């Protein structure tokens, strides 16, 4: 197992299979739309099936025990089931998707070895959903969530980005997961440094306060010290990384871009390590290097100057 200079063991990887996406969410950090006609073979700049599997086999050598496949929209890859099937048996396998391609594929993904799925869903009203996602695929998403639950890919976590346009939908989403077995809600703090528009950000502590008032029970997860709220039988978890030193101090993931680079932090693009031709020796070297250079974003790479977060000069150009 590899441990960075801040004592953080890397136990998980988050692998982007494509930067293409059939949604154009207004809060997204614009990983790209691209060719979204439907599931297709890997495109020119995307890692091949074998590349992804090679990487995962090396990650297993370093005792990584969990992988999450992401995008863009990872289900735009028609080899997703093959990749999941070839993932080392020692790894927990999860998927983050917008859900539109889950109908018809959820069972196959379960059979291939997928353990669970996160589905992006920011609203329960079709028109509100369209305004946020710039997509009319609301019914497909609902059908996809049901398909995942029916297949047994549970708990299905609904990912909801909380910002100015969606904050008012939180109560009905909390009620929705309480009323529907197999669902959980994951409220994700909007990150203006990734998506721009800082005026869209809300005070996440207000959300915590409201949830705390409604909750029958409150838990703290070890990972990122996340708070979880049990409300009327439903589970709601808050992912609040912005300005959160504890969150970064407990980060145990390395990220992989669709085109074969490793990065130690979601928020940075100046720490990329190429895996070259994706041979196992090259992957091992890049993996060791990216872990060696990992720095907690808040508290180290970004530090407080009075009440403002500024880049720590120590890491500029590093």
Secondary structure, DSSP 8 states (H G I E B T S, - for coil): --B-TTS-B--EEEEE--S--S---TTS--------SSSBS--TTS--HHHHHHHHHHHHHTT--EEEEESS-GGGBTTHHHHHHHS-TTSEEEEEE-STTTTTTHHHHHHHT--EEEEE---SSHHHHHHHHS-S-HHHHHHHHHHHHHHT--SEEEEEEESTTTGGGHHHHHHHHHHSTTEEEEEEE--HHHH--GGG---HHHHHHHHHHH-SEEEE-SGGG-EEEEETTEEEEEE--TT-HHHHHT--EEEE-TTSEEES-TT-SSS-EE-TT--HHHHHHHHHHHHHT---TBTTTEEEETTEEEE-GGGTT-
